[in-house]
Every structure is written in C-alpha cells, then in structure tokens.
Amino acid sequence: MFFVFDEKTKDLFVFTHSKSKKIMNIRVNPKVCLTVDVRDPQNPFENMGVMVQGEAAIERPTDSFSVIEGEKPVRIYEEFSKKYPVLSKAQAPTHLKYQEFAEILVRVRANKMVYWKGPHFVTVDFDREFMT
C-alpha cells in the first residue's frame, strides 16, 4: 500500500480501491491502526517500523494523480508524486492497473504513533485541539 505522512497535519494518506475490504471496514468503523515495518531476517535488532492509530476518512474518489488546481488534496498528490515518481510516469498497462487499485484517497487523522528500531520504541500522542 502506498502512503504519505503529512508532518504538518499529522495525517497519513493512502490510496485504495473503492470496493476493497479496507473501505468496507472504514465505513463500518473508522478507527484504524496501520503498521509499516522493515524486517531484517538476519538480525532482528535491525527491524524498524511505525504504527499509526487514528480515525480514517474517505476523502474523495480520485483519478490517480490528476487533480483540479486549488483543491486541498493537491499538496498530498504532489507528495505522492515526489515519493513515488514511478507511479506518475508509468505507462499503460501498468498505469491503468495502478489507477484501478488507487481510486480512493483515505486520510487517517493520527492520534497516536509508535516507531521503533530494534528493541527501542518511542510513543507519540498527538493533541488534535490545535491542529487544522
């Protein structure tokens, strides 16, 4: 799953398919927990990752990276393009396959984050009162 974390708002954004199990689950219960990790099979003390807990919202249907200027999600799409340049440069049929599975933008408003490297864990609780 492709993701971008917005350090300014402390929101995590992901793309998914409108008929995915993720979307069905979010519609029933928007409380989510996402984990991204990298595991070293040779040395578990080199494992690292991040877990984000929060509330998900389906932002709007998309047509991949083409958006109307002036809309709020433009900055997020730009971040996706920077992080994953291969996606915006992909040609058919790869680009068409990607569009099929990345038609919905989901925002997760993080209220807690845990990140780690090896046995060292750090927990961050976000105070949403001052964030926009």
C-alpha positions as CSV (number, residue, x, y, z in Angstrom):
1,M,0.0,0.0,0.0
2,F,1.4,3.4,-0.9
3,F,1.3,6.0,1.8
4,V,2.4,9.6,2.6
5,F,2.6,11.1,6.1
6,D,1.9,14.8,6.3
7,E,4.1,16.1,9.1
8,K,2.2,19.4,9.2
9,T,-1.2,18.0,10.0
10,K,0.0,14.6,11.4
11,D,-2.3,12.8,8.9
12,L,-1.4,9.7,7.0
13,F,-2.8,9.3,3.5
14,V,-3.2,6.1,1.5
15,F,-4.8,5.1,-1.8
16,T,-7.0,2.1,-2.2
17,H,-9.8,0.6,-4.4
18,S,-13.4,1.7,-3.7
19,K,-14.5,-2.0,-3.3
20,S,-11.6,-3.0,-1.1
21,K,-12.1,-4.6,2.3
22,K,-10.3,-1.6,3.8
23,I,-13.0,0.8,2.5
24,M,-15.8,-1.6,3.7
25,N,-14.2,-1.7,7.2
26,I,-13.7,2.1,7.4
27,R,-17.4,2.6,6.6
28,V,-18.4,0.3,9.5
29,N,-15.8,1.6,11.9
30,P,-13.4,4.4,11.1
31,K,-11.0,3.7,13.9
32,V,-7.8,2.2,12.3
33,C,-4.3,1.1,13.1
34,L,-1.7,0.9,10.3
35,T,1.8,-0.6,10.6
36,V,4.6,-0.2,8.2
37,D,7.8,-2.2,9.0
38,V,11.0,-3.4,7.6
39,R,12.3,-6.7,8.9
40,D,15.8,-8.0,8.8
41,P,15.7,-11.8,8.8
42,Q,19.4,-12.0,9.7
43,N,19.3,-9.5,12.6
44,P,16.0,-8.7,14.4
45,F,17.8,-5.8,16.2
46,E,17.8,-4.0,12.8
47,N,14.0,-4.3,12.4
48,M,12.3,-0.9,12.2
49,G,8.8,0.4,11.7
50,V,6.0,2.7,12.6
51,M,2.4,2.1,13.8
52,V,-0.2,4.8,13.5
53,Q,-3.6,4.8,15.3
54,G,-6.3,7.1,14.4
55,E,-9.6,7.7,12.6
56,A,-9.9,7.2,8.9
57,A,-12.0,9.3,6.4
58,I,-12.6,8.7,2.8
59,E,-11.5,12.0,1.2
60,R,-12.9,11.6,-2.3
61,P,-12.8,9.4,-5.3
62,T,-9.8,10.2,-7.5
63,D,-8.5,9.6,-10.9
64,S,-4.9,8.9,-9.8
65,F,-2.6,11.9,-9.8
66,S,-4.7,14.3,-12.0
67,V,-6.5,16.8,-9.7
68,I,-8.1,20.2,-10.1
69,E,-5.8,23.1,-9.1
70,G,-6.8,24.8,-5.9
71,E,-8.3,21.8,-4.2
72,K,-7.0,20.9,-0.8
73,P,-5.7,17.4,-1.8
74,V,-3.3,18.9,-4.4
75,R,-0.4,19.1,-1.9
76,I,-0.9,15.5,-0.9
77,Y,-0.9,14.3,-4.5
78,E,2.3,16.2,-5.0
79,E,3.8,14.4,-2.0
80,F,2.8,11.1,-3.5
81,S,4.3,12.1,-6.8
82,K,7.6,13.0,-5.1
83,K,7.7,9.9,-3.0
84,Y,6.7,7.5,-5.8
85,P,7.7,9.1,-9.1
86,V,7.5,5.8,-10.9
87,L,3.7,5.9,-10.5
88,S,3.1,9.2,-12.2
89,K,5.5,8.1,-15.0
90,A,4.1,4.6,-15.5
91,Q,2.7,3.8,-19.0
92,A,-0.2,1.5,-19.8
93,P,-1.0,-1.2,-18.8
94,T,0.9,-0.6,-15.5
95,H,-0.6,2.9,-15.1
96,L,-4.1,1.6,-15.8
97,K,-3.7,-1.2,-13.3
98,Y,-2.5,1.3,-10.7
99,Q,-5.5,3.6,-11.3
100,E,-7.8,0.6,-10.8
101,F,-6.5,0.0,-7.3
102,A,-5.8,3.6,-6.3
103,E,-9.1,5.3,-6.9
104,I,-9.9,6.4,-3.4
105,L,-7.8,8.7,-1.2
106,V,-8.1,7.8,2.6
107,R,-6.9,10.2,5.3
108,V,-6.0,8.8,8.7
109,R,-6.0,11.5,11.5
110,A,-3.3,10.2,13.7
111,N,-3.9,10.4,17.5
112,K,-1.0,8.0,18.4
113,M,2.2,6.9,16.7
114,V,4.7,4.3,17.8
115,Y,8.0,4.0,16.0
116,W,10.9,1.7,16.6
117,K,14.3,0.5,15.6
118,G,15.3,-2.9,17.0
119,P,14.2,-3.0,20.7
120,H,13.9,0.8,21.0
121,F,10.3,2.1,20.9
122,V,9.1,5.7,21.0
123,T,5.4,6.6,21.5
124,V,3.9,10.0,20.5
125,D,0.4,11.1,21.4
126,F,-0.9,13.9,19.2
127,D,-3.1,16.6,20.7
128,R,-5.6,17.4,17.9
129,E,-7.1,20.5,19.6
130,F,-4.6,22.9,17.9
131,M,-4.3,21.2,14.5
132,T,-6.3,22.2,11.5
